């Protein structure tokens, strides 16, 4: 596997077949890193935001996709707000953040 973004459709298929829990996020980078962050969407605060930003900077990512697990696979308003925060942080670090992706969550 090259990187998660190159195989994004396959990554989404894998996580659709074996879903994350509601509120978990998935960071899919253009490096060889796909990171699951348990409950991060529901616990999003300045500390979690800083952790995610530092993680992405530490792997030297230049492009990232953010996926959020929700029961219907439909993003909530707070997921879009989290994405906006992350987009701001990524832009400051020179990282392109793709539009958010909704994933089905485990039942």
C-alpha positions as CSV (number, residue, x, y, z in Angstrom):
1,X,0.0,0.0,0.0
2,X,1.4,3.4,-0.9
3,X,-0.7,5.7,1.2
4,X,-4.2,6.0,2.5
5,X,-5.3,8.8,0.2
6,X,-4.1,6.9,-2.9
7,X,-6.3,4.0,-1.9
8,X,-9.1,6.1,-0.3
9,X,-11.9,4.1,-1.8
10,X,-10.4,0.9,-0.4
11,X,-9.9,2.5,3.1
12,X,-13.6,3.7,3.1
13,X,-14.7,0.2,2.1
14,X,-12.7,-1.5,4.8
15,X,-14.1,0.9,7.5
16,X,-17.6,0.4,6.1
17,X,-17.3,-3.3,6.4
18,X,-15.7,-3.1,9.9
19,X,-17.1,0.1,11.3
20,X,-15.7,2.3,14.0
21,X,-17.8,3.4,17.0
22,X,-20.0,6.5,16.8
23,X,-17.9,9.6,17.2
24,X,-14.6,8.0,16.3
25,X,-12.5,9.8,13.7
26,X,-10.2,8.5,11.1
27,X,-7.3,10.5,9.8
28,X,-6.1,9.3,6.3
29,X,-2.9,10.9,5.2
30,X,-0.7,11.0,2.1
31,X,2.0,9.3,4.2
32,X,1.8,5.7,5.3
33,X,-0.4,6.6,8.3
34,X,-4.1,6.0,8.8
35,X,-4.9,6.9,12.4
36,X,-8.0,6.1,14.4
37,X,-8.9,8.4,17.2
38,X,-11.5,7.0,19.6
39,X,-14.4,9.3,20.4
40,X,-12.5,12.4,19.1
41,X,-15.5,13.9,17.4
42,X,-17.5,13.9,20.6
43,X,-14.6,14.9,22.8
44,X,-13.3,17.7,20.5
45,X,-11.8,20.5,22.6
46,X,-8.6,22.5,22.4
47,X,-6.5,19.7,23.8
48,X,-7.8,17.1,21.3
49,X,-7.5,19.6,18.6
50,X,-3.8,20.3,19.5
51,X,-3.1,16.6,19.6
52,X,-4.5,16.0,16.2
53,X,-2.6,19.0,14.7
54,X,0.6,17.8,16.3
55,X,0.1,14.3,15.0
56,X,-0.4,15.4,11.5
57,X,2.6,17.8,11.6
58,X,4.8,15.0,13.1
59,X,4.2,12.6,10.2
60,X,5.0,15.4,7.7
61,X,1.7,15.0,6.0
62,X,0.9,17.4,3.1
63,X,-2.7,16.2,2.5
64,X,-5.2,14.6,4.9
65,X,-8.8,13.4,4.7
66,X,-10.9,13.4,7.9
67,X,-13.7,10.7,8.3
68,X,-16.2,10.6,11.1
69,X,-18.2,7.6,12.1
70,X,-21.9,8.3,12.7
71,X,-24.8,5.8,12.9
72,X,-26.2,6.9,9.5
73,X,-22.9,7.9,8.0
74,X,-24.2,11.4,7.9
75,X,-22.0,14.1,9.4
76,X,-23.4,16.2,12.3
77,X,-23.1,20.0,12.5
78,X,-20.4,19.6,15.2
79,X,-18.4,17.4,12.8
80,X,-18.4,20.2,10.3
81,X,-17.2,22.6,13.0
82,X,-14.5,20.2,14.0
83,X,-13.4,19.9,10.4
84,X,-13.3,23.7,10.1
85,X,-11.0,23.9,13.2
86,X,-8.8,21.2,11.7
87,X,-8.8,22.9,8.3
88,X,-7.5,26.1,10.0
89,X,-4.8,24.3,11.8
90,X,-3.8,22.3,8.7
91,X,-3.6,25.4,6.6
92,X,-1.3,27.1,9.1
93,X,1.0,24.0,8.9
94,X,0.9,23.8,5.1
95,X,-1.4,20.7,5.0
96,X,-4.3,20.4,2.6
97,X,-7.4,19.1,4.4
98,X,-10.0,17.4,2.1
99,X,-13.7,17.7,2.6
100,X,-15.0,15.6,5.5
101,X,-16.2,12.1,4.9
102,X,-19.1,10.4,6.8
103,X,-18.6,6.7,7.7
104,X,-21.2,4.3,9.0
105,X,-20.7,3.7,12.7
106,X,-21.0,0.3,14.4
107,X,-24.5,-0.5,15.6
